[in-house]
């Protein structure tokens, strides 16, 4: 009885691996009296990617809004990018990458808002011997720190946890 159960279990475990080799695409449509559109998501487990694209059309005047998002997982981290366009044509976009390090991670990215302003993002975290330190910051195109945060957590000598968070930038 145990042999049959284990053979069946082994067979079931092999099925997702075979089915996961092909990219899977899903499309969802939206149809209302005011809007119509679709969103397509493609997941490729073997290539470790996801792509999502959407389009929405306003029926009253034919204006179109779009959104796209792409993500690629790598052995060392992740890379992502995306863009959104409103019905009036305003666009925003972003790029992001995160890389694992021996004791934490390092991330950076950039974004452009609907208003045309650009921002750079940097973040990182590392483990220490008795806790961790994590920080992130956003700078505008002038190099001015718009927002930032640093958190340090450590275990005290008698078992308590000490946490210190500091915020930077404009308020």
PADO-660629 format. One line per 8 residues: number of its first residue (from 1); their letters; for each residue y, x, z of N, C-alpha, C, O. Coordinates in nm, 3 decimals. Each point is the difference from the previous one (the first is absolute). Example, Ala and Ser with C-alpha at 12.3 -4.5 7.8 and 13.67 -1.06 7.14 Angstrom:
! PADO-660629
1	AS	-0.569:1.319:0.780:0.119:-0.089:0.000:0.120:0.090:0.000:-0.002:0.104:0.066 | 0.107:-0.139:-0.138:0.119:0.082:0.006:0.109:-0.077:0.073:0.111:0.051:0.017
//
This chain:
! PADO-660629
1	XXXXXXXX	-0.119:0.082:0.000:0.119:-0.082:0.000:0.125:0.087:0.000:0.096:-0.029:-0.072 | -0.095:0.136:0.154:0.116:0.087:0.004:0.020:0.071:-0.134:0.114:0.022:-0.042 | -0.222:0.013:-0.025:0.009:0.069:-0.129:0.066:-0.090:-0.104:0.084:0.046:-0.077 | -0.121:-0.172:0.073:0.058:-0.094:-0.096:0.148:-0.019:0.030:0.083:-0.003:-0.092 | -0.049:-0.010:0.219:0.140:-0.018:0.039:0.083:0.121:-0.039:0.108:-0.016:-0.056 | -0.157:0.137:0.084:0.074:0.121:-0.033:0.014:0.018:-0.150:0.104:0.046:-0.047 | -0.207:-0.081:-0.030:0.008:0.011:-0.147:0.103:-0.099:-0.053:0.077:0.033:-0.090 | -0.075:-0.153:0.143:0.098:-0.100:-0.042:0.142:0.042:0.036:0.093:-0.019:-0.078
9	XXXXXXXX	-0.078:0.076:0.197:0.130:0.047:0.044:0.049:0.114:-0.089:0.118:0.005:-0.036 | -0.205:0.086:0.001:0.037:0.111:-0.089:0.040:-0.053:-0.137:0.094:0.052:-0.060 | -0.161:-0.153:0.011:0.035:-0.060:-0.128:0.137:-0.065:0.004:0.078:0.012:-0.095 | -0.047:-0.081:0.205:0.131:-0.063:0.013:0.111:0.103:0.009:0.110:-0.023:-0.052 | -0.135:0.135:0.116:0.102:0.104:0.011:0.031:0.063:-0.135:0.113:0.045:-0.022 | -0.208:-0.041:-0.068:0.021:0.058:-0.133:0.080:-0.092:-0.092:0.067:0.050:-0.090 | -0.071:-0.180:0.111:0.070:-0.094:-0.088:0.151:0.021:-0.005:0.055:0.005:-0.110 | 0.016:0.008:0.222:0.144:0.018:-0.010:0.039:0.128:-0.074:0.104:0.004:-0.064
17	XXXXXXXX	-0.185:0.100:0.072:0.033:0.123:-0.070:-0.007:-0.021:-0.150:0.086:0.050:-0.073 | -0.186:-0.122:0.026:-0.011:-0.026:-0.144:0.109:-0.095:-0.045:0.057:0.019:-0.107 | -0.027:-0.121:0.185:0.101:-0.098:-0.039:0.141:0.059:0.010:0.089:-0.044:-0.072 | -0.067:0.142:0.159:0.132:0.057:0.019:0.039:0.100:-0.106:0.113:0.049:0.002 | -0.202:-0.015:-0.096:0.030:0.100:-0.101:0.097:-0.053:-0.105:0.075:0.079:-0.057 | -0.074:-0.208:0.030:0.086:-0.058:-0.102:0.133:-0.042:0.062:0.003:-0.050:0.112 | 0.107:0.068:-0.184:0.128:-0.052:0.049:-0.003:-0.153:0.005:-0.057:-0.064:-0.088 | 0.117:0.008:0.190:0.003:-0.145:0.016:0.143:-0.047:-0.022:0.093:0.051:0.063
25	XXXXXXXX	-0.076:-0.147:-0.151:0.133:-0.053:-0.030:0.003:-0.147:0.037:-0.088:-0.077:-0.037 | 0.192:0.039:0.112:0.019:-0.140:0.038:0.138:-0.043:-0.049:0.098:0.073:0.015 | -0.091:-0.189:-0.073:0.128:-0.054:-0.045:0.021:-0.136:0.064:-0.088:-0.086:-0.004 | 0.205:0.069:0.062:0.036:-0.129:0.060:0.122:-0.052:-0.073:0.094:0.074:-0.027 | -0.097:-0.201:-0.004:0.113:-0.060:-0.071:0.072:-0.098:0.091:-0.059:-0.059:0.090 | 0.188:0.045:-0.117:0.085:-0.093:0.074:0.065:-0.092:-0.101:0.060:0.047:-0.097 | -0.072:-0.175:0.118:0.066:-0.098:-0.086:0.057:-0.109:0.088:-0.074:-0.078:0.060 | 0.206:0.073:-0.052:0.070:-0.104:0.074:0.102:-0.063:-0.094:0.020:0.050:-0.111
33	XXXXXXXX	0.044:-0.157:0.153:0.103:-0.058:-0.088:0.117:0.096:-0.028:0.069:-0.016:-0.101 | -0.045:0.114:0.188:0.114:0.091:-0.017:-0.039:0.140:-0.049:0.082:0.067:-0.062 | -0.204:-0.021:0.090:-0.040:0.137:-0.032:-0.140:0.003:-0.059:-0.081:-0.089:0.024 | 0.054:0.194:-0.101:-0.137:0.030:-0.040:-0.014:0.151:-0.012:0.095:0.070:-0.035 | -0.214:-0.023:0.063:-0.022:0.144:-0.006:-0.141:0.036:0.035:-0.087:-0.086:0.015 | 0.065:0.217:-0.001:-0.133:0.049:0.035:0.011:0.131:0.076:0.100:0.071:-0.008 | -0.205:-0.043:0.080:-0.013:0.128:0.071:-0.138:0.054:-0.028:-0.101:-0.068:0.022 | 0.096:0.191:-0.070:-0.126:0.063:-0.034:-0.021:0.120:0.092:0.087:0.085:0.014
41	XXXXXXXX	-0.202:-0.081:0.048:-0.036:0.110:0.088:-0.127:0.065:-0.053:-0.100:-0.068:-0.024 | 0.105:0.199:0.007:-0.117:0.075:-0.046:-0.034:0.104:0.106:0.083:0.083:0.036 | -0.207:-0.088:0.012:-0.049:0.094:0.100:-0.114:0.079:-0.062:-0.098:-0.056:-0.048 | 0.112:0.188:0.050:-0.104:0.088:-0.051:-0.044:0.088:0.116:0.066:0.098:0.034 | -0.178:-0.133:0.026:-0.048:0.073:0.118:-0.041:0.142:-0.033:0.018:0.091:0.080 | -0.074:-0.071:-0.197:-0.044:0.133:-0.039:0.119:0.094:-0.018:-0.003:0.115:0.045 | 0.108:-0.164:-0.111:0.120:0.081:-0.021:0.093:-0.005:0.121:0.097:0.075:0.007 | -0.126:-0.164:0.088:0.077:-0.016:0.123:0.143:-0.042:-0.031:0.095:0.055:0.057
49	XXXXXXXX	-0.080:-0.153:-0.147:0.132:-0.048:-0.038:0.010:-0.151:0.016:-0.100:-0.072:0.000 | 0.224:0.027:0.014:0.031:-0.142:-0.003:0.129:-0.015:-0.078:0.095:0.076:0.020 | -0.092:-0.173:-0.108:0.119:-0.029:-0.079:0.027:-0.149:0.009:-0.091:-0.081:-0.021 | 0.215:0.044:0.051:0.035:-0.141:0.014:0.128:-0.023:-0.081:0.102:0.066:0.022 | -0.108:-0.159:-0.115:0.115:-0.034:-0.083:0.020:-0.150:0.003:-0.096:-0.077:-0.010 | 0.220:0.036:0.022:0.029:-0.143:0.003:0.123:-0.033:-0.081:0.093:0.080:-0.010 | -0.094:-0.199:-0.048:0.113:-0.049:-0.078:0.021:-0.146:0.036:-0.095:-0.077:0.009 | 0.220:0.041:0.010:0.035:-0.138:0.032:0.116:-0.040:-0.089:0.100:0.071:-0.009
57	XXXXXXXX	-0.112:-0.184:-0.057:0.103:-0.049:-0.091:0.061:-0.127:0.057:-0.072:-0.093:0.037 | 0.205:0.089:-0.031:0.071:-0.120:0.044:0.015:-0.091:-0.122:0.061:0.040:-0.099 | -0.115:-0.159:0.106:-0.006:-0.088:-0.116:0.136:-0.056:-0.040:0.020:-0.031:-0.118 | 0.074:0.019:0.210:0.129:-0.060:-0.033:0.079:0.084:-0.100:0.068:-0.055:-0.086 | -0.075:0.188:0.096:0.079:0.085:-0.090:-0.082:0.113:-0.064:0.055:0.078:-0.078 | -0.184:-0.068:0.109:-0.083:0.104:-0.060:0.013:0.138:0.062:-0.054:0.097:-0.052 | 0.126:-0.087:0.163:0.016:0.130:0.066:-0.135:0.047:0.054:-0.082:-0.080:0.044 | 0.061:0.212:-0.048:-0.128:0.058:0.039:0.020:0.097:0.116:0.094:0.079:0.000
65	XXXXXXXX	-0.182:-0.087:0.098:-0.005:0.095:0.111:-0.136:0.068:-0.005:-0.102:-0.064:-0.027 | 0.100:0.194:0.054:-0.126:0.075:-0.006:-0.017:0.084:0.125:0.096:0.031:0.071 | -0.220:0.005:-0.046:-0.032:0.090:0.111:-0.123:0.080:-0.040:-0.094:-0.053:-0.059 | 0.096:0.182:0.092:-0.116:0.085:-0.027:-0.023:0.091:0.120:0.093:0.039:0.070 | -0.219:-0.006:-0.048:-0.039:0.088:0.110:-0.124:0.076:-0.044:-0.096:-0.059:-0.050 | 0.097:0.190:0.070:-0.115:0.085:-0.031:-0.027:0.091:0.118:0.092:0.053:0.061 | -0.220:-0.036:-0.030:-0.039:0.091:0.110:-0.122:0.078:-0.042:-0.094:-0.055:-0.058 | 0.096:0.183:0.089:-0.113:0.090:-0.029:-0.034:0.073:0.128:0.082:0.073:0.055
73	XXXXXXXX	-0.204:-0.091:-0.009:-0.047:0.077:0.116:-0.054:0.132:-0.051:-0.067:0.006:-0.103 | 0.098:0.100:0.176:-0.051:0.132:-0.035:-0.080:0.053:0.118:-0.005:-0.063:0.105 | -0.057:0.178:-0.124:-0.075:0.058:0.111:0.092:0.041:0.113:-0.042:0.003:0.116 | 0.166:0.028:-0.148:0.094:0.047:0.101:0.095:-0.108:0.050:0.074:0.025:0.095 | -0.073:-0.143:-0.155:0.093:-0.103:0.044:0.012:-0.114:-0.097:-0.100:-0.052:-0.050 | 0.226:0.012:0.022:0.025:-0.115:-0.086:0.133:0.018:-0.073:0.092:0.063:0.052 | -0.084:-0.117:-0.173:0.122:-0.001:-0.079:0.022:-0.144:-0.043:-0.093:-0.065:-0.049 | 0.215:0.013:0.065:0.030:-0.138:-0.036:0.137:-0.008:-0.066:0.088:0.082:0.026
81	XXXXXXXX	-0.071:-0.182:-0.111:0.129:-0.026:-0.062:0.008:-0.147:-0.036:-0.102:-0.068:-0.014 | 0.224:0.020:-0.002:0.016:-0.139:-0.035:0.141:-0.030:-0.042:0.091:0.080:0.020 | -0.072:-0.197:-0.080:0.131:-0.044:-0.044:0.005:-0.152:0.002:-0.102:-0.068:-0.018 | 0.222:0.015:0.042:0.023:-0.143:0.001:0.127:-0.028:-0.080:0.100:0.070:0.016 | -0.105:-0.171:-0.100:0.118:-0.043:-0.075:0.024:-0.146:0.031:-0.091:-0.083:-0.012 | 0.213:0.050:0.052:0.036:-0.137:0.031:0.030:-0.079:-0.128:0.005:0.056:-0.109 | 0.015:-0.186:0.125:0.034:-0.085:-0.113:0.132:0.042:-0.066:0.016:-0.015:-0.121 | 0.079:0.068:0.200:0.129:0.040:-0.055:-0.002:0.141:-0.061:0.102:0.046:-0.051
89	XXXXXXXX	-0.218:0.023:0.054:-0.013:0.132:-0.061:0.012:0.116:0.096:-0.028:0.113:-0.038 | 0.070:-0.138:0.162:0.007:0.108:0.099:-0.138:0.056:0.025:-0.098:-0.074:0.005 | 0.090:0.207:0.010:-0.129:0.067:0.016:0.003:0.090:0.122:0.101:0.062:0.031 | -0.213:-0.056:0.037:-0.019:0.099:0.106:-0.137:0.065:-0.023:-0.089:-0.060:-0.060 | 0.074:0.184:0.108:-0.126:0.070:-0.021:-0.023:0.099:0.114:0.091:0.032:0.077 | -0.215:0.015:-0.067:-0.032:0.099:0.101:-0.115:0.088:-0.047:-0.079:-0.038:-0.085 | 0.074:0.157:0.143:-0.111:0.095:-0.017:-0.034:0.051:0.139:0.089:0.021:0.082 | -0.217:-0.003:-0.054:-0.043:0.042:0.133:-0.125:0.085:-0.012:-0.088:-0.029:-0.081
97	XXXXXXXX	0.081:0.134:0.160:-0.123:0.079:0.006:-0.024:0.044:0.144:0.094:0.033:0.073 | -0.219:-0.034:-0.034:-0.038:0.042:0.135:-0.119:0.095:-0.014:-0.094:-0.025:-0.075 | 0.103:0.133:0.150:-0.104:0.103:-0.007:-0.050:0.029:0.141:0.079:0.022:0.092 | -0.209:-0.022:-0.076:-0.059:0.035:0.129:0.010:0.151:0.019:-0.014:0.078:-0.094 | 0.038:-0.041:0.216:0.000:0.142:0.035:-0.110:0.022:0.103:-0.069:-0.094:0.040 | 0.052:0.217:0.002:-0.106:0.031:0.096:0.017:-0.075:0.132:-0.099:-0.037:0.063 | 0.223:0.014:-0.022:0.023:-0.065:0.129:0.085:-0.126:-0.009:0.055:-0.043:0.102 | -0.042:-0.016:-0.221:0.083:-0.120:-0.013:0.022:-0.038:-0.144:-0.093:-0.001:-0.080
105	XXXXXXXX	0.219:-0.030:0.046:0.033:-0.033:-0.139:0.146:0.035:-0.028:0.080:0.023:0.091 | -0.049:-0.020:-0.220:0.135:0.023:-0.048:0.025:-0.102:-0.111:-0.085:-0.017:-0.087 | 0.200:-0.051:0.089:0.029:-0.103:-0.099:0.142:0.018:-0.052:0.089:0.047:0.072 | -0.070:-0.085:-0.197:0.134:0.001:-0.057:0.008:-0.104:-0.109:-0.101:-0.041:-0.058 | 0.222:-0.002:0.031:0.017:-0.100:-0.103:0.147:-0.019:-0.033:0.087:0.062:0.061 | -0.063:-0.147:-0.157:0.136:-0.034:-0.037:0.003:-0.146:-0.040:-0.101:-0.057:-0.041 | 0.218:-0.002:0.054:0.016:-0.141:-0.036:0.139:-0.021:-0.057:0.096:0.067:0.038 | -0.088:-0.160:-0.130:0.128:-0.045:-0.055:0.008:-0.148:0.027:-0.089:-0.075:-0.038
113	XXXXXXXX	0.198:0.032:0.102:0.015:-0.140:0.036:0.058:-0.083:-0.112:0.039:0.054:-0.104 | -0.033:-0.185:0.125:0.059:-0.090:-0.098:0.146:0.035:-0.024:0.054:-0.026:-0.108 | 0.010:0.084:0.208:0.142:0.036:-0.012:0.020:0.134:-0.073:0.114:0.041:-0.021 | -0.222:0.027:-0.017:0.010:0.127:-0.071:0.002:0.121:0.090:-0.005:0.113:-0.049 | 0.012:-0.132:0.177:0.001:0.113:0.094:-0.140:0.061:0.008:-0.100:-0.071:-0.007 | 0.097:0.203:0.023:-0.129:0.069:0.010:-0.018:0.055:0.141:0.097:0.036:0.067 | -0.221:-0.030:-0.026:-0.035:0.047:0.133:-0.122:0.091:-0.010:-0.088:-0.021:-0.084 | 0.085:0.122:0.169:-0.115:0.090:0.011:-0.064:-0.021:0.135:0.069:-0.016:0.101
121	XXXXXXXX	-0.201:0.017:-0.098:-0.077:-0.026:0.121:-0.088:0.121:0.028:-0.065:0.053:-0.090 | 0.062:-0.010:0.214:-0.088:0.107:0.042:-0.060:-0.040:0.135:0.069:-0.056:0.085 | -0.196:0.086:-0.069:-0.067:-0.033:0.126:-0.112:0.098:0.023:-0.044:0.070:-0.091 | -0.001:-0.065:0.213:-0.111:0.087:0.033:-0.049:-0.026:0.140:0.071:-0.057:0.083 | -0.190:0.099:-0.058:-0.059:-0.011:0.133:-0.097:0.116:0.018:-0.061:0.047:-0.095 | 0.049:-0.004:0.219:-0.097:0.105:0.029:-0.053:-0.021:0.141:0.070:-0.044:0.090 | -0.196:0.077:-0.077:-0.062:-0.006:0.133:0.035:0.126:0.076:0.012:0.108:-0.058 | 0.003:-0.124:0.186:0.021:0.116:0.088:-0.121:0.011:0.091:-0.094:-0.079:-0.010
129	XXXXXXXX	0.095:0.176:0.096:-0.115:0.020:0.088:-0.021:-0.116:0.096:-0.112:-0.024:0.045 | 0.220:-0.049:-0.012:-0.016:-0.111:0.094:0.073:-0.127:-0.045:0.042:-0.080:0.084 | -0.025:0.062:-0.215:0.069:-0.120:-0.049:0.034:0.014:-0.147:-0.077:0.058:-0.078 | 0.193:-0.112:0.040:0.044:0.011:-0.139:0.151:-0.010:-0.008:0.066:-0.047:0.092 | -0.013:0.091:-0.205:0.142:-0.011:-0.032:0.008:-0.062:-0.139:-0.069:0.042:-0.092 | 0.155:-0.143:0.079:0.013:-0.071:-0.127:0.148:-0.020:-0.028:0.077:-0.031:0.091 | -0.036:0.047:-0.215:0.139:-0.020:-0.035:0.016:-0.049:-0.142:-0.087:0.020:-0.084 | 0.201:-0.086:0.058:0.030:-0.046:-0.134:0.151:-0.010:-0.015:0.072:-0.019:0.099
137	XXXXXXXX	-0.025:0.032:-0.221:0.143:-0.008:-0.025:0.030:-0.048:-0.140:-0.077:0.025:-0.093 | 0.190:-0.094:0.078:0.047:-0.049:-0.128:0.140:0.053:-0.021:0.087:-0.017:0.085 | -0.066:0.081:-0.201:0.132:0.054:-0.034:0.049:-0.067:-0.127:-0.078:-0.031:-0.090 | 0.211:0.010:0.084:0.057:-0.058:-0.121:0.028:0.110:-0.102:-0.032:0.117:0.024 | 0.091:-0.154:-0.138:0.023:0.097:-0.107:0.100:0.108:0.039:0.002:0.106:-0.063 | 0.081:-0.130:0.166:0.093:0.101:0.048:-0.065:0.097:0.098:0.064:0.095:0.045 | -0.189:-0.118:-0.011:-0.070:0.085:0.095:0.020:-0.041:0.145:-0.049:0.067:0.091 | 0.119:-0.177:-0.070:0.026:-0.049:0.135:-0.123:-0.071:0.055:-0.062:-0.080:-0.070
145	XXXXXXXX	0.028:0.109:0.195:-0.114:-0.065:0.064:0.037:-0.145:0.031:0.088:-0.025:0.082 | -0.155:-0.068:-0.148:0.027:-0.141:0.020:-0.078:-0.053:0.119:0.054:-0.074:0.082 | -0.180:0.113:-0.072:-0.084:-0.045:0.111:-0.108:0.103:0.024:-0.054:0.059:-0.095 | 0.022:-0.037:0.218:-0.106:0.094:0.035:-0.057:-0.033:0.136:0.062:-0.067:0.082 | -0.182:0.116:-0.060:-0.067:-0.026:0.127:-0.099:0.113:0.026:-0.068:0.047:-0.092 | 0.061:-0.005:0.217:-0.096:0.101:0.042:-0.068:-0.050:0.126:0.067:-0.043:0.094 | -0.198:0.049:-0.091:-0.077:-0.045:0.116:-0.092:0.115:0.042:-0.072:0.057:-0.082 | 0.076:-0.026:0.209:-0.090:0.101:0.055:-0.079:-0.064:0.113:0.057:-0.062:0.091
153	XXXXXXXX	-0.187:0.076:-0.096:-0.088:-0.057:0.102:-0.089:0.111:0.051:-0.058:0.076:-0.078 | 0.048:-0.067:0.209:-0.089:0.100:0.059:-0.063:-0.057:0.125:0.055:-0.088:0.066 | -0.170:0.141:-0.036:-0.069:-0.041:0.121:0.047:0.089:0.114:0.009:0.122:-0.014 | 0.023:-0.185:0.126:0.047:0.073:0.115:-0.113:0.071:0.072:-0.117:-0.026:-0.029 | 0.150:0.114:0.121:-0.103:0.078:0.069:-0.091:-0.084:0.090:-0.110:0.043:0.034 | 0.156:-0.163:0.005:-0.080:-0.082:0.089:-0.048:-0.128:-0.067:-0.030:-0.099:0.068 | 0.021:0.099:-0.201:-0.057:-0.113:-0.072:0.100:-0.099:-0.055:-0.039:-0.085:-0.081 | 0.165:0.089:0.118:0.099:-0.092:-0.055:0.041:0.042:-0.140:-0.021:0.115:-0.040
161	XXXXXXXX	0.080:-0.208:-0.034:0.047:0.028:-0.135:0.152:-0.001:0.001:0.062:-0.092:0.053 | -0.003:0.193:-0.113:0.145:0.011:-0.011:0.038:-0.020:-0.147:-0.054:0.067:-0.088 | 0.146:-0.159:0.064:0.044:-0.030:-0.137:0.150:0.008:-0.006:0.071:-0.058:0.083 | -0.021:0.132:-0.184:0.144:0.011:-0.018:0.034:-0.030:-0.146:-0.050:0.066:-0.091 | 0.134:-0.167:0.070:0.041:-0.037:-0.135:0.150:0.021:-0.014:0.077:-0.037:0.088 | -0.036:0.096:-0.198:0.141:0.027:-0.026:0.035:-0.055:-0.137:-0.074:0.020:-0.097 | 0.188:-0.090:0.088:0.046:-0.052:-0.128:0.122:0.081:-0.044:0.080:0.045:0.082 | -0.066:-0.029:-0.215:0.110:0.073:-0.058:0.065:-0.084:-0.108:-0.054:-0.104:-0.041
169	XXX	0.169:0.148:-0.006:0.063:-0.064:-0.114:0.105:-0.102:0.039:0.032:-0.017:0.117 | 0.021:-0.050:-0.220:0.104:-0.100:0.022:-0.058:-0.123:0.068:-0.119:-0.028:-0.008 | 0.207:-0.044:0.076:-0.042:-0.125:0.063:0.099:-0.108:-0.026:-0.019:-0.113:0.045
//
